[in-house]
Amino acid sequence: MKTAPSAIRAGASVIGQVTLGDEARALGDAARAAGLDDVIHVESRDAALGVLRARLGAGDVVLIKGSHAVGLEALVADLAEGGAS
């Protein structure tokens, strides 16, 4: 399993962003304004899980960032349990 630092050293790049909830919508808007074309906004953890499972493949690295109040640790656990499709 690659860690984020080793993935960065291996030349990984940001290819997309998924934002969750109203408070994160501005992050997606800023990413688009900075030139990132692949930005998806969702309103629930289940929707985020569906998007990530559909898009992630073996060897992909994902950064999950958010406040504990959003409960993204449940999203991480679901991804780890079910893996990506």
C-alpha positions as CSV (number, residue, x, y, z in Angstrom):
1,M,0.0,0.0,0.0
2,K,1.4,3.4,-1.0
3,T,1.3,6.2,1.5
4,A,0.6,9.7,0.3
5,P,4.3,10.8,0.5
6,S,5.5,7.9,-1.5
7,A,2.8,8.4,-4.1
8,I,3.9,12.1,-4.4
9,R,7.5,11.0,-4.8
10,A,6.3,8.6,-7.5
11,G,4.8,11.4,-9.5
12,A,1.2,11.2,-8.5
13,S,-0.9,14.3,-9.2
14,V,-4.4,15.6,-8.3
15,I,-6.8,14.3,-10.9
16,G,-10.1,15.2,-9.2
17,Q,-11.9,16.5,-6.2
18,V,-15.0,15.4,-4.4
19,T,-16.5,17.9,-2.0
20,L,-19.2,17.0,0.5
21,G,-21.8,19.4,2.0
22,D,-22.6,23.0,1.7
23,E,-19.5,24.2,3.6
24,A,-17.2,22.5,1.2
25,R,-18.9,23.8,-1.9
26,A,-16.6,26.8,-2.0
27,L,-13.5,24.5,-2.0
28,G,-14.8,23.0,-5.2
29,D,-15.5,26.4,-6.7
30,A,-12.0,27.5,-5.9
31,A,-10.5,24.3,-7.4
32,R,-12.4,24.9,-10.6
33,A,-11.3,28.5,-10.7
34,A,-7.7,27.3,-10.3
35,G,-8.0,25.0,-13.3
36,L,-9.1,21.7,-11.9
37,D,-11.8,20.4,-14.3
38,D,-12.8,17.3,-12.5
39,V,-14.7,18.5,-9.4
40,I,-17.8,16.8,-8.1
41,H,-20.0,18.1,-5.3
42,V,-22.2,15.7,-3.3
43,E,-24.5,16.3,-0.3
44,S,-24.1,13.0,1.6
45,R,-21.4,10.5,2.7
46,D,-23.3,7.8,0.8
47,A,-23.1,9.8,-2.4
48,A,-19.4,10.5,-1.9
49,L,-18.8,6.7,-1.3
50,G,-20.6,5.9,-4.5
51,V,-18.6,8.4,-6.5
52,L,-15.3,7.2,-5.0
53,R,-16.0,3.5,-5.5
54,A,-17.0,4.2,-9.1
55,R,-13.8,6.1,-9.8
56,L,-11.0,4.5,-7.7
57,G,-8.9,1.6,-9.0
58,A,-6.2,-0.5,-7.7
59,G,-3.1,1.5,-6.6
60,D,-5.0,4.8,-6.5
61,V,-4.4,7.1,-3.6
62,V,-7.1,9.3,-2.1
63,L,-6.8,12.0,0.5
64,I,-9.9,12.3,2.8
65,K,-10.0,15.7,4.6
66,G,-12.7,17.1,6.7
67,S,-13.8,18.0,10.2
68,H,-14.8,15.3,12.6
69,A,-18.3,16.7,12.6
70,V,-18.8,15.6,9.0
71,G,-18.0,12.0,10.0
72,L,-15.6,11.2,7.2
73,E,-14.0,8.4,9.3
74,A,-17.1,6.4,8.4
75,L,-16.4,7.0,4.7
76,V,-12.9,5.8,5.1
77,A,-14.0,2.7,7.0
78,D,-16.6,1.9,4.2
79,L,-13.9,2.4,1.5
80,A,-11.5,0.1,3.4
81,E,-14.1,-2.6,3.9
82,G,-15.6,-2.6,0.4
83,G,-12.6,-1.4,-1.5
84,A,-13.1,0.3,-4.9
85,S,-15.1,-1.4,-7.6
